[in-house]
Amino acid sequence: MKVSHSKWTAALIVTIVLLLTLPNLDKVSAAVLPGGAGISDASIEVNIKNTESQPISSAKVLVTSPNLPFPLRIQLDGNGHGKLENLSVANYNIYISAPGYFDDTYIGGQVIGNYSHDVTLEHRGGYTAFESFSFNDNLEYSSLTEIQGTVKWNTYGTIPANSQINIKFLDSFNSVVGNVYSDISTTRNQFTLPTAITIPATASRIGVQLESESVVIAEETRPLWKASLYSSGLFSFKDTNPSGGIIDGVLNWTGSMNESQVSGYRIFYYTKTDSYTEHLLGVVAKRADHTYEFSLPQLPNDAAIIGLSIANSLGEEAGNRPAAFISDNRLSDTVMEVPQVSNLPVPSNFQGELSYQAGKLKGWLRWDVSTDPNVLLQLGGQTIYFADKNGAKIQRISTAFQPGIQPYNSYNSIYYWEPITIPNGATQILIYSVLDNGKENDIPAYYPLPPTIQFTDWDEHYRSIRGQITWNQDNDESNIKAYYAYFTGYNVTPVEIGYVPKGAPWRISIPTSITIPQGTNFISIYTMDYNNHLTPFGSQVYIYDNSSSYQVQYAIKQKYFTGITAIDIKQILLTLSNPSNPFSQISKEDTQVLLSLIKPIMSAN
C-alpha cells in the first residue's frame, strides 16, 4: 500500500519516542557499520506471506534505528524472504507494508544475533493500489532538465469505470508540482513519453496516479535520480596489506555531484556463487566534503565483488551501483614454484589503461575469462606477475579473485589506483588462471608494460595545447611497426594526433596549437604491428591544460629548470641542446616563452 509523507513522519516520530523510552539503548552517532571493527553478530531476517501461505515478494520492508544514518530496505526474493546481515547490536524498528493488504506491520526492539520473523499479511478486500512502478529515463545521462522514456506500472484490485492514469511531477513531500502526461487508459500498464518534457524546478520525484471522478484513489512515486548528478564518483578497492592471504581492504569514493537528495551510501558484497544476493557491510552518512573512505571487515572466502548504492531519507536507492572486484595484494610475496595444471582458460581480449611513469605503474586492466559457469565456479581467479622479456617471473603483484558467474560471467579485472614500483628487468605482465587450491594454469597470458609518456603544454589558451609528446620504450620492439598518439578519454572516440615509425626518435611535435577535442583528457600512445593492427590498449598521460602565461612558465621551469632561481640565456641554450630534452622544432612562440623566463634587469633611477 502507499504510505504518505505525513504517515512516514508520524511513524518515525513514534519510533523515536519508543526508542527513547527503551532501556539500555546505546545511542551511537557513528555513521559506519561496522567499518573495520569486525563483523558484528546481529541480523534481521523476514519471511512475508499472506493468509493462504503465498509469498508476498512485492512487500516493502524498511528498517530504522538511531544507529543508522538513514533507513535500510530489505530486498525480498520471489519467496518473500529477505535478510540484513552484519548489523551492530542495537534497537531496530521494522515497517512492513504491501499493496492490497491491511495497514503496516510494525516490529521493534533490540536485535542480538539473528532476529527472524515470519509475517502474515491479511488481504484488504476492495482495495485498489499500484503494485509496482518504474521509469526508464532515456535522458538520464544526457540532460539534467528534461525527461523522456517509458513509465511502467501494475495495479491491484478493482478499478472503477471511467478511471484514468496520470503521470505527475512531485516534490520531496509528494505534492504535485507539474504534469507529465494525463488521461491514459487504465487498460495499459506502460506509457512512452512522445517528447522530452521539462522538469519543474521544484520537482524531485515522478509518480503515477489512478484517478476516478477527479479523485486520486491510488498513487506511487519514486525519486528522479539523474545518473549524471547522483552517481558516485571514483569508486576503488585497495588491499593495504602486501602479504597474500591477508586482505585489509579499504574502499574510497567521491560523492555524487548533487547530494541534495542523498542521505548516505550503503556498502555490500556479492559472493562468487551468488551475484544477486546483497550482503550488507555497512552504511556511511553523507559528508560535506564529498570524500569517503570505508575500512572493510574480514570478508568470507567466497566474497568476490564489492558494491555501493546511494540512498535517500526514505531508504530509496539510485539505480547506478558501482562495483569493484576484490583482489589480494601480494607485492611482498616471494616468487616460488607453484603447482601447475592444464586446460584452464587463458585470459584474452584485454582492455585497459596503464600508465608508466618514473619506474612505477598504475591504471587498470580487464580481460575475458570464460562463459562456461562450470569453469568459472572452479576458478579461484587469476594470479598476476611482473616478468622479464623471456617470460620469467620476477615478482608477484596480486591475485584477482574470480567474480560471480552471474551477471559478471565473462571477465575479470584489476585496478592499481596508486602507483606500484616496477622491478628491474620487468618488461611485461603475466596473468595465470588459478584454481582455489592454488594450482596455476601452465599457459599464461602476456601483457606488455606501457612506455613512459611525458608532455608539457606550452600553449597558454584554455582547451588548446602545443609542445612535445615524448616516451621511452623499454619493451621488445620486434613486432612494432610504428607508434601512434591519440587524444583519449572516457566514453569518447579517440582522435589521432600523429605517428612516428619505429627507429625514429620517440617524440611527436605539436609546433602549432591544436584544440583538445571535447570530452578527452589524456594523450595515449598505441603501437601498430606489421599487420597494421593497433594495440587495443595504450599508455596514457593526463593533459594538464595550461590556460595562462604564468601556468606555462611555471610548468616549463618545473620540468627543465628545476632548482634554478635566476634563468639566463646560457641556461636556455643549454636546455635546448640537452639530448635528454629534445626539441625537433622551436617556433617563434616557443622562443618567446623561453625568453620570458629571463628575469628583467632593473636599473636604478
N, C-alpha and C positions, 0 to 999 in steps of 0.2 A: 504494500500500500504506500501511497505517497505520504511523506512526513513533511509538514510545513516548517518554514523557518521559525515561526513562533513556538511550534511544538518542540523543535530541537532545543531552542533556547530554554524553554521551561524544563525540559528533561535534564539538560546539563546543569541548570541551577539546582534542581532537586538532587542530582548526583553529587554536586559539590557539598550541599548541606549534609547529605547522608555520610559522605566520606569524612567530613569534619567531625562528625559525632562518633565515628567508628574508633574503637580502642586500638592502641599500638600501631597507629598509622605513621609510617615513616615518610615525611614529605621530602622527597628527593627532587632537587631542581636541575640535576644534570640532564643534558639533552641526549646523551649517548647511552645506549643499552646494547650489549654490555661493554663495548668499546675497549677490549683488551683485558678486561678483568676476569676473563674466563666465562664460559657459557654457564648461565645461571640455571636453576633447576625448576623453573616454572613454565607452564604452557597451558593453553586453553584449547580445548577440542569440543566441537559441537557436531551433532547429528540432527538434522531437521527433517521431520516427516509430517504428513497430515494424518487425520484420524483413520484413514484407510491404509496407513503404514507405507504410503508412497513418498519418495524423497521430494523435497521442495528445493531444487537447486537454484531457483530464482530469488530466494530469500536474501535480504541484506542483513549482515551481521557486523555491528560496529562495536569496537572495544575502546573504552576511555579509561584514563587513570591519571592521577597527579604526576605519576612517573613518566607519562608520555607527553611530548610537546604538541601532539595532535592525535586525533582518533585514528585507529587502525581498523581496516576492514578485513574480515576473514573471508577469503575466497572459497566458495563451495564447489565441489566437483559434481558430477552427474548423479551421485548418490546422496546429495545433500550433506556431505561431510566436509569439514574444513578444520584447520589447526593452525595456531600461532605458537611457534616454539621460541626458545631462547629468551624468555622474559625474566625480569628480575622478580623476586618475591615481593608482592605489593597488593594493594586493593585495586580491583578492576571492576568495571561495570560493562555489561554486555546488553546491547539492544538488538532485538531480532524482529524483523517485520517482513511481510511478503504480500504482494498484490493478491486480493481475493480472500484474505484471511483476516481474522479479528485483530484488534489493536496490538501494539508492540508487546513483546515478551521482554521483561527486564530481569536480569540476574546480576547480583552484586555481592562483593565480599573479597576476602583475601585469598590469593591463589598461591599455594605452596605445592610443588610437584606438578603432576599433570592433572588439571581440572577438566573432567569430561562431563558433558551434559547432553542428554537426549531431550529434544524439544518437539512437542506435538502441537501443531497449529490447527485451529478449527476453521473450517470453511465459513465464509461470510456470504450467505445466500443473497442474490440480487445485487451484489456489489460489482461495480464496474471500475476498472483501473487499467493503467498501462503496465503490462508485464515486462516489457523491455523497450529500450530506446537507445539509438545510436546515431551518430552523424559523422560522415566521412567528408572532410573539407578538402576539396581539390586545391585550394589556395592556402593550405596550411603553412607551406614553406615560402610561398611566393608573394603573399600580400598580408599586410598587417591590418588593413582597413576594410577588407571585403571577405565574404564567404561565397562559396559555390560548391555544391556537392549533393550527396544523396542522404536523405533522412530516412531512417528505418524504425519501425515500431511494431509492437504486438499488443493487442488489448485483451482484457479478461472480463468476462461477464456479459450481460445483455446490453446491447447498445440501443438506445431509444431511436425510434424512427425520426427522420429529418435531422439527424445529428451531422456534425461536420468536424473535421480535423483542422486545427490551426497550428502553424509553426510561428513561434514568437521569440523575440529577444527579451532577456530579463536581466535585472541587476543581481547583485550578490544576495539580496533579500527575496529573490524570486518575484519581484514586482515587474510587470510588463513595461518595457521601455521602447518597444518598437515591434513592427510586424515584419515577418519574413515571407509568409505565404498563408492565405486563408482559403476556407471553403473547399477543402479536399475531401473527397468521398471516403466514408468510413469503410467501404469495401476494399480499400487499398491498405497496404501495410508498409509502403515506401513512397517517397516522392523525391524526384531530382529537380533541384532548383534550375530553372531555364536560363537565368542570367546571374551574373555576380551581383551581390546585394551588399550595400554599405552597412557596416556595423555602427550602431549609435555609440556616441562617446561614453555613455554610462553603462553600456551593456557588458556583462561578463559571463552570461550564460545563454544557452539556447534551449528551447523546450517545445514539447508538443502538448496541445490541449484538445480534449474532447469536449465539444460544446453542443448543448441541446437547448433550443429555445433561448438563446443568448445567455445561458448559464453554463459555466465551466464545471463539468462533473468529474473530470479526471485530468491530471497534469503530471508530466515528468520532465525534469530538466537535467542538464549537465553543463560543466564549465566549457567556455570557449578557449581551449588550450591551443594557442598558436605556437607550433613547434619552434619557429624561428625566434620566439620570445621566451618560451617557457622550458625549452630543453636545457638540460645542464650543459656546462662547458666540458673542457677536457676531463675525462674520467680515466684514471690509471691505477693499476695494481702494481705494487712493488714489494718483493720479498727482501727484507733488510738483513736477513741472516745469510751469509755467503756459504754456509755448510749445507750439503744435500741432506734431505730428510727432515729439515727443521725449517718451518715457514713462519717467520714473524712478519706477517703481511700488513701493509698499510695501503689504504685507499685514499686517493686525492682527487678532488674535482672542484670545479668552479661553479658557482650558482648560475641559474638562468639569468638572461639579460633583464627580464622583468619578473621580480619576485612578489609583485603586489598580491597575487592570489595564492602564493606559496606559503605554507606553514612549516614545511621541513621536508626531509628526504628519508626514504626507507631503504635499508641495505639488506639484501637477501642473497642466497646462493641456490644453485641447482646442482644436483648430483650427476655423475656420469651416466647413470642408467635412467634418470628421470629429469628431463629438461622442461617439464611442465609444472611440477610442484615447487612453489617458492618456500624456502626455509628462512625465516626471519633471523637476521644477525643483529640488527639494532636500528635505531632511529636517531636522526640529528635535526635539531631545530634550526630554523632559518637564522643566518648570521648577517650582520650589517655589512661586513666586508666581502661577502660573496665567496669566501675561501673556506674550503672544508677539508678535514682530514679525519679518517676513522681507522683505528687500530683493530685489526681482526683478532678474534679469539682463536683458540685452537680449533681447527676445522676437521670434520671427519675425513677419512682417507678417500672417500669417493666424491668429495666436493670438487667440482671442475669449473664452474662459472660463477662469477660474482656479478650481481646486477644492482641497479639503482633505479628508484622511482621517485617521482615528485608528488607530494600530497598537499591538499588544502585543508582548511579548518574542519571540513566535514569528512575527511578521510578519502575523498575522491582523488584519483591519481591520473596524471597525464599519461598518454599512450606511449610517448617516446621513452624507452628504457635502455640506456647504455649498458653494455656488458663487457666484462674483461675476463679472459681466460686465465686460470691460475697457472703459474709456473714457479718452479723451485730454483732459486738462485744457487749455483754450485761453483762459483768462481774460486773458492778456496779449496775445492776438492782436487786431489792429485789424480793424474791420468793413470788408470790401471787397466789391466787386461779384463775385458768384460766377456762373459759367455755369449756366444752368438747363435742365432737361429736363422733359418731361411724362410722365404716365401711371405714375409711381411711386406706391406705396401711401402713403396719408396715415395717420399714426398715429391710433388711435382707442381707445375703451374704456379710458380712463385709470383707474388705481388708484394710491393713494399717500397719503403723509402728509408734507406740507411744513409747517414752522413758520417764522414770520417774526417776528423779534424784534430790536429795536434796529437796524433797517436791514439785517439780514442774513437769509439764507435757508439752511435745512438740511432734510434729510429725503430722501425717495425718491419716484420716480415709475416706474410701469410702464405699458406700453401695448401694444396689439395691433398687429402689422405686417401679416403675410400668412401664409397657409398654403400658398402655392404655392412649392415648392422652387426652381423656376427663377427666380422673382422674388427670393427670399432670397439665392440664390447670386450674383446680380449686384449686390446692395446692398452698399455699404461700411458702412452703418449709418444713424444719424440725427445731424444737427448741431443743437445747441440754442443759442438766443439769448435774451437779455433784449430786450424790445421795449416800445414805448410803447403807449398805448391805441389808436392808429391802425394798429398792426402794423409800424411802422418799427423796424428792427434798431438796438439801442443798443450791445450788447456780446456777443461770443461767450462761451459758457460752457464747452461741451465737445462732443466727438464720441463718441457711444456706438457702438462697433463692433458690426456685426451678428453675433449669436451663430450657432452652427452650426445646420444645418437639422434635425438630429435629436439629441436629443429636444426641444430648445428651438426649436421651429419656428414659433411663432406670436406671440412677444412680444419686447420688449427693455426695458431699464430703465437708470436712472441712480441713483446714490447720492451724496449730499453729507453725509458724516458730520460734517464740520467746516463751520461757517457760512461762506458766501461773501457778500461785500458786494453789495447791490442798487444799481445805478447810479441817479442821479436821473432821474425821469421814467418809470422802468420800472413797468409795471402788469401785464405778462403774460410768458409764456414762449412762444417759437415753436420748433416741432420740425419739421425738414425731413428727409425721406428723402434720402439722398445715395448716389451711385454711387462705385465705387472710384476713379474718375478725378476726384472732387471735385465733379461736377455735382449741383446740388440740384434737387429737385422744385419745380415752380412753385407748388404749393399747400402751405402748412404746416398743422400742427395748432396750435391756440391753447389755452393753459392759463393761467388767471388766477393771479396771485400771491395767496397767502393773506393774511388780515388778521393783525395783531399781537394776540395774546391775552395778558392778564395775569390772574393770580389769586393771592391770598394767603389761606391758611387761617387763620381766626380761632378755630377750634374746637381745644380742647386734648386732645380724645379721639382715640385711635387708630381709623383707618378711619371717621372722621366729619369732615365739613367744613362750614364756614359762611363766607360772605363775598361779595365782588363779582367776577363774571366781566365783564371789560371788554375791548374790542377796538377797533382802528382799521381802517376800511375805506377803502383808497386806490384801489380799482378802480371801474370803471363800474358803477353800481347800476341801470341802466335796466331790466334784466330780473330784478331781485331783488325778491321779494315779502316775505320775512321771513328772519330769522336764527334758527337752532336750535342749542342747546347740548346735547351728549351726553357721557355718560361713555363712553370708548372704551378699548380695549386690544387686545393681540394674541390672535387666535383666540377673541374673545368677542363676543357680540351687543351693539351699542351700546344704552345706556339713556338716554332723554330726560330732560334736566334742566328745560328751559324754552325759550321763544322770545320774540322781540320782532319786531313788524312794521317794515318799512322806514320811516324817518322818525323813529322813536323813538330815544332815546339808546342807544348801543351798549353796553348792560350788562344783565346779569341778576343779580338779587339772590337770595342764599340767606340769608334773615334768620334761619332756624332751622336747626339742624344736621341734615344728611341723611347717611345711610350710603353709603359708597363701595361700589358693587357688587363682588362678588368677581371678581378677575381683571382689573379695569380700573385703569389708572394714568395716564390722560390725560383732559383736558377738550378736546373738539373742537367747533369752530363750523362748521356747514354752512349753505349758503344754499338757499332754496326759490325756484323761478321761478314765473311766473304760470300755469304748467300744473300747479302743485303737485308738482313733481319736486324732490327734494333732490339736490344735487350728490353725485356718488359719491366725492368727495374732501373732506376737511375740514382746517382748520388747527388744530393741537393745541398744548397746553401741558401739561407734565408736572405732576402733582399732588404738591406737597411737603406731605405729610400731617403737620402738627404734632401731637405727641402729649403735650405738656406745656405748662404756662403759660409757662415760660421760652422754649420754642421759638416760641410765639405772639408773645410780647413782642419777641423778637429779630427775627422776620420783619417785624413792623409797624414797628419802629424803622428797619430797613434800607430799607423801602420809602417811608415817609412822613416820617421824622425823621433822615435821613442827615446826619451831622456835628454833630448836636445832642447834647451830653453831658448837659444837665440839662433835662428836659422839664417845662414848667409848663402851667397851664390855658389861658393865652393861646395857646400854640403848638398845643394840641389844638383850640381853637376855630378857629384859622386853617386848620388841616388840614381840618376838617370843612366849611369854607366855600370851600375852594380848588376852583375849577372843574375843575382837572386831576385831582382825586381825588374824584370824585362819589360820594356815598352816598345811595341812594334811601330807605333806611330805616336808622335807628340803633336797635338793640334795647337792652334793658336789659343784656344780656350784653356787647354791643359797648361800651357806655358804661363798664361795669366794667373791661373790658380796657384802654381808653384811660386811665382814671383810674389804673390800676395802673402805668402808665408814669411817673407823677409820683413823684419821689424823696421819701420822707417827711422831714419837718423834725424833726431830732433836737434836743432841748433838754438843756442841761447840768444835772446834778443840783445 
